[in-house]
């Protein structure tokens, strides 16, 4: 029989401790510390308190917890001296059935890992879906993590320990994330479609209007229909638009718009964009199953294009809804010389209808978007959800320093005009200046000495600048200082420069009342309302131009890596995102 939260809250201290026994391997003090703060609002609340207890403990205590764990497929498994929980987990992962080669490989990894870090390798072998990783996945993760920095790896071990505890807790309380699992499975199913050249290698790439892209639109449409949407249609740019109508009693109902994109970068992750489609689909499904309607329409849009991969038409999908579609884009060609016009015609899209996609903002309550964080912040803080305060404004430049190419052996140090050193000085300044703001970021992502040579002082150095901040004024101040420094470096070093601004996007601060709705929703789940800016651009930036918007971030695993196949979240976090959105909808329905 599974425990209930009410039983846990009402139990005597000894009974409660017994109920949580074994969550953290041989380390009962973590649960004990959390139990001091009963009553728990939810299991998410309890998990948060346990994570906090561990993060506030000493490094020795954290290391002791890590070292309390057995090696994967190690001596304890062979001698059958594991805890019941570990036996179950390692057995379920198939580690007890390793081939001699796999067993030898794991033993080598165990030895190398222990030698480097001084503690055993810890992996939540039940994985992000709870269904279990296979042996190949386990070995691959093991080998990859061996390359981590020791500080990072210690934190990663602790995160895996929290994940193990989360799954053990769900087992005790019969709290399987049923909806989260379904949302997870929808992602898996959609990720079966990938562009040629990538699909063969098991990589995910879905660019605008390819066969795989159009297959995704069909899949999403079907998922929406199965979930109970009243209308599902493909619009003139390939967006999939699902509508769940308001209650018939609602007078002249307005619409809440939500959604995100289904295209991907090349060799991207499965959750970027798509999470913001499937979370609201799960919300509509729950409403439909309960035979409920709200006093407003819900419009869930799967945007066809956000990443600007096949054509330089970033945010094409959401842009079309605010009338931001440029006719000159139609003549752009992709790498195979196919024009955007031809691609749209081939897909059966009616170009003449694009202007009709423009929405009347007076018919809308606002726009909300759920998105995977694509950064390390929530992962590091052990927080599943974060509330976005603003989507950062950005400016991009491409530039070049022009000095004097000269002989590396014969040119004395005080006679050089080294273009690469000028760029290097600027790169270091970027780092220092952005850090002063705390929440600005600045990157020199491209840096090249064109036709450079090992024995030549660099005469030219090309570079890029990417500057971002939560407010336009902060961004402009950052850019002003960087450009000032650029001029100063050029003068002092006697080099010339060229600089071209290639992109400028305004910051999109969240609407205060919508941000509060997300904060209330997150808090109602028993979690702190952690506020953070979005460093990346999102579809919400486009809708921001015509209606109030606010975003919810979901923690990414693997240090929040994104635009990468390692991008991941887990089914429990997905379930929390669905619950948060349900709370937001309820809040809106009663306000
Ligand atoms: Zn995205």
Boltz pocket constraint, residues with backbone or C-beta under 6 A from the ligand:
constraints:
  - pocket:
      binder: B
      contacts: [[A, 261], [A, 272], [A, 273], [A, 306], [A, 371], [A, 537], [A, 538]]
      max_distance: 6.0
